[in-house]
Structures are given as C-alpha cells and as structure tokens.
Amino acid sequence: MNLERMQLKGLLVESQKKYKTLDTEASGLIILIRSVLNPYQDDMSQLQIEKVLTYVERLHSIVAEIKDLKSKIEKLEREFE
C-alpha cells in the first residue's frame, strides 16, 4: 500500500471515530433535553429554558459537524473503491 493510501486510510479511520463520538454526544444531549423539558410539569415558569437552549445550540453544532463528516467519510470511502 502506498503512502498516500495509508494517509487516506488514517484520515478515514479518524473521521469515522470522530463521527461516532459526536453521534454519541448528540444522543446524550437529546436525552438531556427531553429530561429537562418535562411535559408533565405543572408550572411552565419552572422549566429550565436556559439549559435547554444551551443543549440545543450544542446539538445544532454537532449535527452540522456530523453532516460535514458524513460527506467527508463518503468521499474518502469512494477513494478506496
């Protein structure tokens, strides 16, 4: 295997690892958001909207990064076909 293909393979593996890490973090954030946004709360003024906003903003950035990584991974995988 030549050096360039080895570098591409390393980049692919690194991107896949980062994708999995971000996917796990996104899943955790979704669980956090759902736990903070309790639909059975009697007093809506008690909702911790600031926390939810922080979690949603992070989730938004993760999803954008996941989309970029997904296209990068697909492109790298096509290089090995």
N, C-alpha and C positions, 0 to 999 in steps of 0.2 A: 504494500500500500504506500503510495507516495505521500510526501509531507503535506501537500495541500488537502488531500482527502482525510488525512489524520486530523488536521486542524478543523476541517468542516465537521468531522465526526465529534470532536471535542466540543465544538460550538453547539452542535445539535443536542448532545447529552446535557450540556449546561443549560440550554434553553428549556429542555423538557423538565429538568429538575426545578428550575425557577417557576415554570408553568404549574407544576404540581404543588409547590409551596404556596403560590398565590391562590390557587384553587382552594386549597385547604383553609387559608386565611379568609377567603371570601365566604366559604361555608360557615365558618365560625362567626363571622360578622352578621350573617343572615340570622343565625340562631340568637345572637345578642340583640339584634334589632327586634326580633319577634318577642323576646322575653321582656324588653323594656316597653314595647308597645302592647301593653296588656289590654285586649279589647273588653275585658270584663271589669275594668277599673270604673268605679262609680263616679269619681271626681276627676274629670279630664284635666283640671288645673294641676293635678299631681303628676301628670305624665312628664317624664324627663326628656323633653324635646331636644335640649341642647346635646345630650348624649346621643340621641338618635341621629341628629344632624351630623355630628362628628363621625359616627359609624357609617352613615350613608355616604358622606363625602369620601371616606377612605374606600368604601366598597366601589364607588364610582371610579376612582382612580385605579383600583385593582382590575376592574372589568376592562377598562381601556387598555391597561398593560397586558392583560390576558389576550385580548383581541390582537394586539400587535405581535405578541409572542406566538400565537396560533398561526398567523400568516407567515411569520419567520420560520417556524418549525416546518410548515408545509413546504415552503420554498427549499429549505435545507434537505428535506426528505426527497424532493424531486431531483436533487443533485445526485442522489445515490441510486436512482432508477436506471 
